[in-house]
Amino acid sequence: MEKKFEIKDLITVGVFSALYSIVMFAVACLGFIPILMVFMPLLCPLVAAIPLMLYFSKIKHFGMITITGTLIGILMFIIGHPYPILIFCIGAGLLTEVVLKMGNYQSIKHCVAASAVFSLWFLGMVIAFFFSFRDAYFASILDGYGQEYVDAMKSYTPTWVFFAMIIMCLVGGTVGGLLGAKVLKKHFRKAGMA
Amino acid sequence: MEIGVCSNKNGAFIKLDPRSKLLLLITISIIMIGARTVEVEGVLRLICAAIPLVLLLSIREYKASFIYLLLLGSALICEKHIAPYTHGICNIVLMMICGLITRFVAGYMMGWYTVKSTSVSEFITAMERMHCPSFISIPMSVMFRYFPTLSEEYKSINDAKRMRELGHPFSQPLTYIEYILVPLMMSTVRIADELSAASLSKGLSAGEKRTHICEVSIRPLDVFAITGTMVMFVLFLVY
């Protein structure tokens, strides 16, 4: 940490984390439609990256985006996602920090890349379907959801889907970041807010 | 939403410490999502579902508790008695919706209760007692306080947008997103500025130790709640 944090920065972190997670939830509600469920890692970052880009334009210090990641992790953990989400969120926050730092917190290109990297935390939400978590997770939902549901979910999520989801996150984040840059240019530069 | 110095003026008859509220919240979420529906874990789920109801009633949120009861009840009935007789895509959709409701709604209600019944001052004091660093506790309290504001802002923006007959969510989703998101982002920037001005005038950035007048302490009821959650957690892990 080069410069000391001011209260102003902390408030910016809080407000924008709230906006980001609300947008995320709003889009994730579309996941009730079964076909869209699979494309959530693409859609969520796509829309949520727009406020994220505005947030990036406000970031001047090292550490702010890591705090956002941590906060989102805590929020997700509190509402009941399993613990790997914390690791994913903090990890994505730190990685994003590095990308932003490379662009010295000013370059638009690095911001777009950073929004792609930050959306990787989303993988923490779906990790339960894959790898070593898979069997335990499906066993735990078996009597609640019924055999038919479990079989269907199993057939939707072979291991390659996880890697497809990584790509979807990155693509969603990048396209969303570009969209966000456009929105910033159209609405916020003129008003002197970005 | 009123932001008082202390939250006990609305006459709640169960007063809990913010720390035990957080512990309850985490336990309820974990058990509601992780536990199976039979045997001991079934009983645990029932207890966990009942806690937010009692707490909501205790702060006189009758409407919210009624909605909660209705939602949970209908989802449970649907899950047990309707969904097993359906097949194919219908079964998956029903199971997913009911499963989400029965698993998440208790946690959400507990979260809502926590936000509703805790003032910012109490929350920050409790976080200080837990030795949580200020760079986590301040953004966190700002965030939780900003959620209700955000929904108010959204309502006003949506009204203004509808008055001009712009961007229907289904026929023009892109316009809809732009016309909602851009004003929301603008108001977010403005509110962030206003809040930092307010914090400056409160002297939050002075670096002195924060003082407060609200009573935040572990009372007998909190001890009961904390031991209760511990017992439930151990039971959950053993079975």
Interface residues (C-beta under 8 A of the other chain):
Chain A: F5 E6 I7 K8 L10 I11 T12 V13 G14 V15 F16 S17 A18 L19 S21 I22 V23 F32 P34 V47 I50 P51 L54 K58 G63 I67 T68 T70 L71 I74 L75 F77 I78 I79 G80 P82 S140 I141 D143 G144 Y145 G146 E148 Y149 A152 V183 H187 F188 A191 M193
Chain B: L22 L25 I26 S29 I30 M32 I33 G34 R36 T37 V38 E79 A83 P84 H87 I89 N91 I92 V93 M95 M96 I97 G99 L100 T102 R103 F104 G107 Y108 G111 S134 F135 I136 I138 P139 M140 S141 V142 M143 F144 Y146 F147 L150 I177 E178 L181 V182 L184 M185 M186 T188 V189 I191 A192 L195 S196 S199 L200 L204 S205
